[in-house]
Amino acid sequence: MRATTATVVLTLLAAGTAASQAPAMTPPPLKWGPAPAIFPAGAQMAVLQGDPSSMSEFTVRLRLPNGYKIAPHTHPTDENVTVISGSFQVGMGNTFDAKSMMTLPAGGFVTAPANGAHYALARGVTVVQVHAMGPFAMTYVNPADTPRIGARK
């Protein structure tokens, strides 16, 4: 019985030591590219998981320049947003109202409910991670706010 207990203890210690000596790994570099044309010019996007154009879960990151503004819009599914770096201001409603916006620092999180109008503003270079069900779609409350591909620089 003692030999069995000692064997179990030594096995657990060896497993713990092996795990603690595992090499540290960093994620591969993200492949940034221009965000889809439905976003105002200037944003960059990287796909982390899934395919935003298909009917499945996806995760993307958006890198937004300082002052980047996204006019009031909706999505057909819940949109879960985590701030990775920078400062992201978010407001709910059909009209952009800077006074009513909530400021989310790095680590902040918000869920914009399906079909709920919301808008955003980046303060400083900001990276946000968006997790949702696809296919990704974005409808601006005021159609005049929809970016025009020909107007992009």
URRAVEN-V790653 format. One record per backbone hydrogen bond with DSSP energy under -0.5 kcal/mol. CO is the residue of the C=O (numbers start at 1). NH is the residue of the N-H. Records with the same first field share a line. If there is no record, write none. Layout:
BEGIN
CO=NH / NH
END
This chain:
BEGIN
1=5
2=6
3=7
4=8
5=9
6=10
7=11
8=12
9=13
10=14
11=15
12=16
13=17
14=18
15=19
16=20
17=21
18=21
19=22
30=32
33=45
36=39
40=43
43=35
44=63
45=33
46=48 / 61
49=59
51=54
52=135 / 136
54=56
56=134
58=132
59=48 / 49
60=130
61=46
62=64 / 128
63=44
64=126
65=68
68=122
69=71
70=120
72=141 / 142
73=118
74=139
75=115
78=133
79=81 / 112
80=131
81=110
82=84 / 129
83=107
85=127
87=89 / 123
88=104
89=121
90=102
91=119
95=97
97=100
98=101
102=90 / 104
103=105
104=88
105=108
108=83
110=81 / 112
111=113
112=79
113=116
115=117
117=93
118=73
119=91
120=70
121=89
122=67 / 124
123=87
126=64
127=84 / 85
128=62
129=82
130=60
131=80
132=58
138=140
139=74
141=143
142=145
143=146
147=149
148=151 / 152
149=152
END
